[in-house]
Amino acid sequence: MSIIQTFKERGFFQQTSHEDALEKRLQEGPICCYTGFDPTANSFHVGHLIPMMGLAHMQRAGHQVIALIGAGTAMIGDPSGKTEMRKILTKEQIEANIEGLQSQLARFLDFEKNAMLANNADWLCELNYIDFLRDIGRHFSVNRMLSFETYKARMETGLSFLEFNYQPLQAYDFLELYRRYGCLLQLGGDDQWANILSGSDLIRRVERTEAYALTHPLLTTSSGKKMGKTEKGAVWLDAEKTSPYEYYQYWVNIEDADVKKCLAIFTFLPMNEVEMLGDLQGADIREAKKRLAFETTKLLHGEQEALKAQEGASALFGGDSSRSENVPTSSISAAALAEGIEVFAVFQQTGLCKSKGEARRLLDQGGVYVNEVRILDDQFKLSPDDLDQGSVLLRAGKKRYHRLQVE
């Protein structure tokens, strides 16, 4: 099975340029490909998993893969999918972000084998502006660029000249990687189609050789929501931002209709096993969700953390709050507890609710629990009487837990 067939079977394929020619080239032997990641934060989130897994599948199929960190392009900001200009990051912020991203990429790619990390600041920051305009800029049509949705969507709200340069610079990345490493294929999310296509077109114009573009779908849940969002916001790959337990809980609580799709995309399980698990019905689908949560957590955080998250979830789901050591935990001072803490405030502070108002609505709906006891009194305050072996277990709704440990 070719890698394109694998992508189609597992849900990684959206569109490609010159599919027949790319298939033929892939049959001839390994190809060098890359995906770009702009360091706009010090952690990836679930939305980045599809391109990361795409590169991982390419590497496992024997191809040379490059994870390109866009430290240079991050200084400009990608206008794709944005209604206003991105915040301009300093060089120091970008360097700090890169440190966090590199370790996460290493969870999915083996940099000891046929994978490498590159940084476009190595060539973009050294560019001569006049030379770039003469040698590269002349290959770009302003009319064509403005026809792309990337720019069309921003024309009404205002597109800066700085952002207008993003597409030529990303295209230049592809050209530079071709020149340095013989890279012939760029992968990315479908929102990057125009930028990726511009890169393959630039290589054909400048180097007179074929280059290819392939995009992954932008994944949404079966109900139409963007995948990777929870009540607390983005689901991060950094354990400090989203704990392994919370990460596990995100996957175990996805909608039933999304189980098969997520098993195919976010795990390396064989497709016959994906089909078997995805076809489970009724109460049995819970077992498929547990397998999905375990495999995704193991892939990112390691088997030990996945087992701890699984154990913590099983204990709480089974009503054994005494085994809650693996759930998200934060500290509270004994003095503050002695004074009494408003239940709405503590649900907001722990992230179980975004605001006190949301916590109040949750209480009205019967979804606020302290030590597995439903709280109905809107004047309730946590006190030392609520301590159970030095901690308090909070629950929002059916499945979201947080433990308060007294300092």
C-alpha positions, 0 to 999 in steps of 0.5 A: 500500500502506498503512503497516499493510500494509507493517508486515504484509508486513515483519514489524512488525505484532503487534496494533492497536486498532480496525484498521479505524478506523485504516486509514480514518484513514490513508487520509484523510492523514498522521497524527502518531505516536510511540514512546517510548524510556526513557534507561536506558543511553547507547546503544540495542541491537539490541532497539531497532531494530524500533521505530526502524525502525517510526518510520522507515517511518512517516516515509518514508510521509509521516507526522509522527513523534515520538521521545519520550525518557522522561527523566521516566518513566526516573526511575520505571522501567518494570516491564514484563518485569522480575522486580524493580525497575529501578535508579533513575537520577539526573538526571545519569545520565539526561541523559548517557544522552540525549546518546548516544541522540539521535545514534543516533536521527538515523541512522534519522530525518530530524529536518530533515523530518517527525520531531521529538524530544520529552522527557516531562520537559518536562511530567511534571516540572512536574505537580502531584500533586493535580491529576494524581490528580484529572484523570487518576488518576480514569480508571484502574481499579486492578482493570483495571491489575492484570489486565495481565500487566505488573503481574500478573507482579510481584505475587509478587515485589513491585510498588512504588507508584512503579512502579505509577505508570508506566502512568498517566504513559505514558498521560499522555504520549500525551494530552500529545502529542495536545494539543501536536501532534495525535498519534493513534497510539502505536507500541511493542513488544508488551510495551508493549501495556497501557501503549499501550492505556491511553494511547489509552483516556485520550485517548478519555475526556478528549478524546472523540476516537479514538486508536490503539495498534499494537505490533511483535513482540518478535523472537526467532531461529528457535531461540527465542533473544532477538535481539541477544544474543551471547557477549559480551552485548548488541549495542549501536548505540554503536561504542565498545561494539560496533565496526562490525566486531563489528556486521557480524559479528553479522548475517553470522552469524545463523541461515540461517532468519532471513535473510529475516526480518531483511532485511525488518525491519532493512533498507530493501531492496525486498521483491522483493529481500528475497524473492530473497535470502531464498530462496537455499539452501545455500552461496548463503545466505552472500551474502544474509547478507553483504548483510544485514550490509552494509546494517545496518552502513551504516544505523547506521555509514555506508557507509565503516565498512560497507565496512571491516567487509566487507573485514576480514571477507572477509580473515579468512574467506579466511584472509588474516590480514595484512589484519586491520586492520579487526577489533576491536583492543586494546592490550597493553604490550610489558612484559606480553607479555615476561613471558608472558600466559596464553592463557585470561586474554587471551581473557577480557580481549579479550571473546572469552570471558566467563571463563577457564573458558569459554576453557579449555572452548573450548581443549578443543574445539579452538576457540582460535587464535593467528595462525591456529594452533590452541592445544592446550596449556593452559599456553600463554602469549603471548610476543614470539615470537607477534608478527606485524608488531607484533600478535597475531591471536586467534580463538575458534571459526570466526569471532570475531577480536580483534587485540592491538596492542603499544603 
